[in-house]
Amino acid sequence: MPAILGRILCFFGLHDFRLIDTTFGFGAGGGVTRVQCQRCGLTTTRSA
């Protein structure tokens, strides 16, 4: 996929995430995963 098309998809919120880090937990907090977009570099956390 051409780079410009990938950037346009990221602009609209369609990222290509890859898993960076996972933390397991118990209880109300649960686990947390960090993911990063391979195209634009956006890093975010998700509740697992």
N, CA, C and O atoms as a GROMACS GRO file, in nm:
protein
  192
    1MET      N    1   0.085  -0.117   0.000
    1MET     CA    2   0.000   0.000   0.000
    1MET      C    3   0.090   0.124   0.000
    1MET      O    4   0.182   0.133   0.081
    2PRO      N    5   0.064   0.217  -0.088
    2PRO     CA    6   0.147   0.338  -0.091
    2PRO      C    7   0.139   0.415   0.042
    2PRO      O    8   0.037   0.413   0.111
    3ALA      N    9   0.248   0.481   0.075
    3ALA     CA   10   0.259   0.550   0.204
    3ALA      C   11   0.153   0.660   0.218
    3ALA      O   12   0.098   0.676   0.327
    4ILE      N   13   0.123   0.733   0.113
    4ILE     CA   14   0.027   0.843   0.123
    4ILE      C   15  -0.113   0.789   0.153
    4ILE      O   16  -0.188   0.851   0.229
    5LEU      N   17  -0.148   0.676   0.096
    5LEU     CA   18  -0.278   0.615   0.124
    5LEU      C   19  -0.286   0.568   0.269
    5LEU      O   20  -0.390   0.582   0.334
    6GLY      N   21  -0.177   0.514   0.320
    6GLY     CA   22  -0.171   0.472   0.460
    6GLY      C   23  -0.189   0.589   0.554
    6GLY      O   24  -0.259   0.578   0.655
    7ARG      N   25  -0.126   0.700   0.523
    7ARG     CA   26  -0.139   0.821   0.607
    7ARG      C   27  -0.281   0.875   0.604
    7ARG      O   28  -0.331   0.922   0.706
    8ILE      N   29  -0.346   0.868   0.489
    8ILE     CA   30  -0.485   0.913   0.480
    8ILE      C   31  -0.574   0.823   0.566
    8ILE      O   32  -0.665   0.872   0.634
    9LEU      N   33  -0.549   0.693   0.564
    9LEU     CA   34  -0.626   0.601   0.648
    9LEU      C   35  -0.605   0.632   0.796
    9LEU      O   36  -0.700   0.627   0.874
   10CYS      N   37  -0.482   0.664   0.835
   10CYS     CA   38  -0.455   0.702   0.974
   10CYS      C   39  -0.528   0.830   1.010
   10CYS      O   40  -0.577   0.844   1.122
   11PHE      N   41  -0.537   0.923   0.918
   11PHE     CA   42  -0.608   1.048   0.942
   11PHE      C   43  -0.755   1.022   0.974
   11PHE      O   44  -0.814   1.092   1.056
   12PHE      N   45  -0.813   0.921   0.909
   12PHE     CA   46  -0.953   0.887   0.933
   12PHE      C   47  -0.971   0.789   1.049
   12PHE      O   48  -1.084   0.748   1.078
   13GLY      N   49  -0.862   0.751   1.117
   13GLY     CA   50  -0.872   0.667   1.235
   13GLY      C   51  -0.857   0.518   1.209
   13GLY      O   52  -0.885   0.438   1.298
   14LEU      N   53  -0.814   0.480   1.089
   14LEU     CA   54  -0.795   0.338   1.056
   14LEU      C   55  -0.646   0.306   1.064
   14LEU      O   56  -0.576   0.305   0.962
   15HIS      N   57  -0.599   0.280   1.185
   15HIS     CA   58  -0.457   0.258   1.210
   15HIS      C   59  -0.420   0.110   1.191
   15HIS      O   60  -0.507   0.023   1.194
   16ASP      N   61  -0.293   0.085   1.173
   16ASP     CA   62  -0.237  -0.049   1.160
   16ASP      C   63  -0.156  -0.078   1.287
   16ASP      O   64  -0.034  -0.063   1.289
   17PHE      N   65  -0.226  -0.121   1.394
   17PHE     CA   66  -0.163  -0.137   1.524
   17PHE      C   67  -0.083  -0.265   1.535
   17PHE      O   68  -0.116  -0.368   1.475
   18ARG      N   69   0.026  -0.257   1.614
   18ARG     CA   70   0.102  -0.375   1.653
   18ARG      C   71   0.122  -0.368   1.804
   18ARG      O   72   0.130  -0.259   1.861
   19LEU      N   73   0.131  -0.482   1.867
   19LEU     CA   74   0.142  -0.492   2.012
   19LEU      C   75   0.282  -0.455   2.057
   19LEU      O   76   0.381  -0.505   2.003
   20ILE      N   77   0.290  -0.367   2.157
   20ILE     CA   78   0.419  -0.324   2.212
   20ILE      C   79   0.445  -0.390   2.346
   20ILE      O   80   0.550  -0.450   2.366
   21ASP      N   81   0.349  -0.380   2.439
   21ASP     CA   82   0.369  -0.426   2.576
   21ASP      C   83   0.236  -0.472   2.633
   21ASP      O   84   0.131  -0.415   2.602
   22THR      N   85   0.240  -0.575   2.717
   22THR     CA   86   0.119  -0.626   2.782
   22THR      C   87   0.145  -0.639   2.931
   22THR      O   88   0.248  -0.693   2.972
   23THR      N   89   0.053  -0.590   3.012
   23THR     CA   90   0.060  -0.604   3.157
   23THR      C   91  -0.066  -0.674   3.203
   23THR      O   92  -0.178  -0.628   3.178
   24PHE      N   93  -0.049  -0.786   3.272
   24PHE     CA   94  -0.163  -0.861   3.321
   24PHE      C   95  -0.196  -0.817   3.462
   24PHE      O   96  -0.108  -0.785   3.542
   25GLY      N   97  -0.326  -0.814   3.493
   25GLY     CA   98  -0.370  -0.777   3.626
   25GLY      C   99  -0.501  -0.843   3.660
   25GLY      O  100  -0.572  -0.891   3.571
   26PHE      N  101  -0.533  -0.845   3.786
   26PHE     CA  102  -0.657  -0.904   3.832
   26PHE      C  103  -0.743  -0.796   3.896
   26PHE      O  104  -0.691  -0.694   3.940
   27GLY      N  105  -0.871  -0.819   3.901
   27GLY     CA  106  -0.961  -0.725   3.965
   27GLY      C  107  -1.022  -0.629   3.865
   27GLY      O  108  -1.032  -0.658   3.746
   28ALA      N  109  -1.063  -0.514   3.917
   28ALA     CA  110  -1.135  -0.416   3.836
   28ALA      C  111  -1.047  -0.359   3.725
   28ALA      O  112  -1.096  -0.329   3.616
   29GLY      N  113  -0.918  -0.343   3.751
   29GLY     CA  114  -0.828  -0.285   3.651
   29GLY      C  115  -0.802  -0.377   3.534
   29GLY      O  116  -0.795  -0.333   3.420
   30GLY      N  117  -0.787  -0.505   3.563
   30GLY     CA  118  -0.759  -0.601   3.457
   30GLY      C  119  -0.624  -0.578   3.393
   30GLY      O  120  -0.537  -0.513   3.451
   31GLY      N  121  -0.606  -0.630   3.274
   31GLY     CA  122  -0.480  -0.614   3.203
   31GLY      C  123  -0.481  -0.491   3.114
   31GLY      O  124  -0.587  -0.439   3.077
   32VAL      N  125  -0.362  -0.446   3.079
   32VAL     CA  126  -0.347  -0.329   2.993
   32VAL      C  127  -0.248  -0.364   2.883
   32VAL      O  128  -0.144  -0.424   2.909
   33THR      N  129  -0.279  -0.328   2.760
   33THR     CA  130  -0.188  -0.348   2.648
   33THR      C  131  -0.154  -0.214   2.585
   33THR      O  132  -0.240  -0.127   2.572
   34ARG      N  133  -0.028  -0.198   2.545
   34ARG     CA  134   0.014  -0.080   2.470
   34ARG      C  135   0.031  -0.120   2.325
   34ARG      O  136   0.097  -0.220   2.296
   35VAL      N  137  -0.028  -0.043   2.234
   35VAL     CA  138  -0.017  -0.071   2.091
   35VAL      C  139   0.032   0.054   2.020
   35VAL      O  140   0.011   0.167   2.066
   36GLN      N  141   0.099   0.033   1.906
   36GLN     CA  142   0.155   0.144   1.829
   36GLN      C  143   0.121   0.122   1.682
   36GLN      O  144   0.131   0.011   1.630
   37CYS      N  145   0.082   0.230   1.615
   37CYS     CA  146   0.053   0.224   1.472
   37CYS      C  147   0.185   0.215   1.396
   37CYS      O  148   0.278   0.291   1.422
   38GLN      N  149   0.192   0.122   1.302
   38GLN     CA  150   0.314   0.104   1.225
   38GLN      C  151   0.335   0.212   1.120
   38GLN      O  152   0.447   0.235   1.076
   39ARG      N  153   0.228   0.281   1.081
   39ARG     CA  154   0.239   0.383   0.977
   39ARG      C  155   0.271   0.521   1.034
   39ARG      O  156   0.361   0.589   0.984
   40CYS      N  157   0.197   0.564   1.138
   40CYS     CA  158   0.214   0.702   1.186
   40CYS      C  159   0.283   0.712   1.322
   40CYS      O  160   0.323   0.820   1.362
   41GLY      N  161   0.297   0.598   1.394
   41GLY     CA  162   0.366   0.600   1.521
   41GLY      C  163   0.280   0.633   1.642
   41GLY      O  164   0.334   0.649   1.752
   42LEU      N  165   0.149   0.645   1.626
   42LEU     CA  166   0.059   0.674   1.736
   42LEU      C  167   0.064   0.559   1.836
   42LEU      O  168   0.046   0.443   1.799
   43THR      N  169   0.088   0.591   1.964
   43THR     CA  170   0.092   0.491   2.070
   43THR      C  171  -0.026   0.514   2.162
   43THR      O  172  -0.051   0.627   2.203
   44THR      N  173  -0.098   0.406   2.195
   44THR     CA  174  -0.214   0.416   2.281
   44THR      C  175  -0.223   0.293   2.370
   44THR      O  176  -0.160   0.191   2.343
   45THR      N  177  -0.302   0.302   2.476
   45THR     CA  178  -0.322   0.189   2.566
   45THR      C  179  -0.465   0.140   2.554
   45THR      O  180  -0.557   0.217   2.525
   46ARG      N  181  -0.481   0.011   2.575
   46ARG     CA  182  -0.613  -0.051   2.569
   46ARG      C  183  -0.631  -0.137   2.694
   46ARG      O  184  -0.535  -0.196   2.745
   47SER      N  185  -0.753  -0.143   2.740
   47SER     CA  186  -0.788  -0.233   2.851
   47SER      C  187  -0.812  -0.371   2.792
   47SER      O  188  -0.888  -0.386   2.696
   48ALA      N  189  -0.748  -0.471   2.851
   48ALA     CA  190  -0.760  -0.607   2.797
   48ALA      C  191  -0.871  -0.686   2.861
   48ALA      O  192  -0.892  -0.802   2.826
   0.00000   0.00000   0.00000
